[in-house]
Amino acid sequence: MMKFADNSCSKTVSYIGEADGKETPEDVSSLLDRLALIPFDFSIDDSGSSAQEHGACCSKNVMRKQRHWEKIVVAKKSKRRQEKERRKAKQSGDVSGGTDAQHSKKFLKALTKKRLLEAKDSGPKLCIDLSMTDHMSKKEISRLAAQIGRLYGSNKKAAKPFWLYLTGLVENSLLYDECVRMNDGFVHYLVESTEDHFLDLFPLEMIIYLTPDSDLVLQDINPTKVYVLGGLVDESVQKKVTYQKAKDHGLHTARLPIQEYMVKKDNVKNYHSEILAINQVFDILRTYCETRSWPEALRAGVSPGKGFVLQDEITLEN
Ligand SMILES: C[S@@+](CC[C@H](N)C(=O)[O-])C[C@H]1O[C@@H](n2cnc3c(N)ncnc32)[C@H](O)[C@@H]1O
């Protein structure tokens, strides 16, 4: 309770809830409104000059306090208005920004879906042969699942995506479960996923098994062929598994043209390997389709850790 009083003027005005000095703007407005309504009696008792002076002094005090409150109210109102405008501006900015972002996100998603589905009819075909999980440890299977996710992610970003086949993928197998666990939305991937073996899906003459051990070099990518990658992560390097498999079935094979465009680079461990992970092989194929340049493609997929650099890079260094 705050008392706003002047006994000599016979006026006592009480306001509830203001004693803590935390008046809200509403309190202040209400105070001002009430002040406006108070019938201040400024008529001074004529009985004596000192009383007259006292009355004048008191009425001045009241006026001063009123002006003081008026200033506060005006300041608070203007501050409130400014804040409201700022909030409004921010909100309208956010809303339109949000809608744009949502639109473009939806639009991009639809565009990706369209491109992937178009690839089903006219894109190059890539099959991951997942029938060799017996050759791998649990840890290797997990790594293979992660590589499948990366490969799919890369295909989604491609200007010219491949149509992907995951063959020999048995539902509820360890690999399948790992794919679901490690890759968001795996069950909705726009790929052909089947338990069938790739040999039962495509005519043999259509198949080119990519294997690092092939004697033949991949020259180009032909949309009428199916390029098969061995779904293998062989940390304890199992040599020639896919090469042998392809030979056993009389399939065409090819290796990436690493030796043709790259040279070995000295490194501490003297390590040089042409055996890449499936997602790295895919990045090379994808980049080749987009650029028609093997050096560009190899740059995209052969990591420095493999101990190879492009021929022109070594020339630049010397
Ligand atoms: C980690 S590698 C497995 C290597 C394994 N020793 C084998 O017998 O294929 C996974 C797959 O990527 C493909 N790949 C890796 N490096 C390749 C290369 N230099 N050329 C062609 N294909 C390659 C092959 O399809 C291979 O099966």
The ligand as an SDF file (V2000), in Angstrom:
LIG
                    3D

 27 29  0  0  0  0  0  0  0  0999 V2000
   37.1820  -53.4860  -49.3620 C   0  0  0  0  0  0  0  0  0  0  0  0
   36.9750  -54.0230  -50.9980 S   0  0  0  0  0  0  0  0  0  0  0  0
   37.1280  -55.7620  -50.7900 C   0  0  0  0  0  0  0  0  0  0  0  0
   38.3710  -56.3030  -51.3580 C   0  0  0  0  0  0  0  0  0  0  0  0
   38.3840  -57.7760  -51.3220 C   0  0  0  0  0  0  0  0  0  0  0  0
   39.7190  -58.2710  -51.0640 N   0  0  0  0  0  0  0  0  0  0  0  0
   37.8940  -58.4150  -52.6040 C   0  0  0  0  0  0  0  0  0  0  0  0
   38.2350  -59.5670  -52.8270 O   0  0  0  0  0  0  0  0  0  0  0  0
   37.1560  -57.7640  -53.3450 O   0  0  0  0  0  0  0  0  0  0  0  0
   35.2720  -53.8490  -51.3100 C   0  0  0  0  0  0  0  0  0  0  0  0
   34.8730  -53.8500  -52.7510 C   0  0  0  0  0  0  0  0  0  0  0  0
   35.1210  -52.6160  -53.3650 O   0  0  0  0  0  0  0  0  0  0  0  0
   35.4480  -52.7990  -54.7130 C   0  0  0  0  0  0  0  0  0  0  0  0
   36.8200  -52.2780  -54.9220 N   0  0  0  0  0  0  0  0  0  0  0  0
   37.6740  -51.8260  -53.9890 C   0  0  0  0  0  0  0  0  0  0  0  0
   38.8010  -51.3670  -54.5490 N   0  0  0  0  0  0  0  0  0  0  0  0
   38.6610  -51.5330  -55.8820 C   0  0  0  0  0  0  0  0  0  0  0  0
   39.4740  -51.2660  -57.0120 C   0  0  0  0  0  0  0  0  0  0  0  0
   40.6840  -50.7170  -56.8760 N   0  0  0  0  0  0  0  0  0  0  0  0
   39.0000  -51.5470  -58.2360 N   0  0  0  0  0  0  0  0  0  0  0  0
   37.7910  -52.0990  -58.3920 C   0  0  0  0  0  0  0  0  0  0  0  0
   36.9760  -52.3710  -57.3740 N   0  0  0  0  0  0  0  0  0  0  0  0
   37.4040  -52.1150  -56.1370 C   0  0  0  0  0  0  0  0  0  0  0  0
   35.3570  -54.2530  -55.0010 C   0  0  0  0  0  0  0  0  0  0  0  0
   34.1160  -54.5340  -55.5180 O   0  0  0  0  0  0  0  0  0  0  0  0
   35.5430  -54.8410  -53.6310 C   0  0  0  0  0  0  0  0  0  0  0  0
   34.9760  -56.1170  -53.5420 O   0  0  0  0  0  0  0  0  0  0  0  0
  1  2  1  0
  2  3  1  0
  2 10  1  0
  3  4  1  0
  4  5  1  0
  5  6  1  0
  5  7  1  0
  7  8  2  0
  7  9  1  0
 10 11  1  0
 11 12  1  0
 11 26  1  0
 12 13  1  0
 13 14  1  0
 13 24  1  0
 14 15  1  0
 14 23  1  0
 15 16  2  0
 16 17  1  0
 17 18  1  0
 17 23  2  0
 18 19  1  0
 18 20  2  0
 20 21  1  0
 21 22  2  0
 22 23  1  0
 24 25  1  0
 24 26  1  0
 26 27  1  0
M  CHG  2   2   1   9  -1
M  END
$$$$
